């Protein structure tokens, strides 16, 4: 698998993140994959998901189906 340079991407905080510094998830858009990172530790390597897998996950979060 080829490495993707994420040094110049724009990270966006999830609308589900806690604005008080708690659960802060950030992701980058408009890439062939979806990198996700913890905004409290941005130097740590992000998790990288395929676009299809991320779409399924995000849909489950929106529906509240994660732990059902």
N, C-alpha and C positions, 0 to 999 in steps of 0.2 A: 504494500500500500504506500502510495506517495504521501509525503508530508505536505501539509497545507500551511502556508505562511499566514498566521493570524495577527501579525504585528501591526497591521494598519486597518483592521476591521473596526467597525463601530459596534460597541456592545450596548444592548438594550436591556433594561431591567424588566423582569416579568411583572405584569400587573398583579400577579398573585403574591409577590414578595412583600414582606413586612417592611413598611417604610420607617420603622423605628430601629433599624439596624439588625433585625432578626434574620429570618429566612430570606436571603437575598440571592436570587438566581438571575443570571444575565445570559443572554444568547446573542449570537450574531446572525444576521439575515443575508439573503441574496448570495449564498454560497452553494456549492453542490452538496454540502453536508451542513448539519446544524451543530456548531460548537456551543457548549453550555459550560458556564463556570460559576463559582461561588464568588460574589462580588467582594466578600470580606477577605479573600485570598486570591487576588487576580494574577499573581505570579505563578500559581499552581497550574499545572496543565489542565486544560478543559476536557470534559468528556465530549466525544464527537459521535453524533448519531446520523444515520441515513435520513434523508428527508421524509421518506414514508414512515419510518419508525417514530420519528418526532411528531408527525401529524397524528398518528394513532394515539400516542401518549398525550399530546395536548388536547385532543378531543375527549379522552377519558377524564382528564382533569376538569375540563369545562362541564362535563356531564356529571361529575362527582362519582365516577365509576371505578376509581382506582382500587378501593379496598372493599368493594361491594360483595 
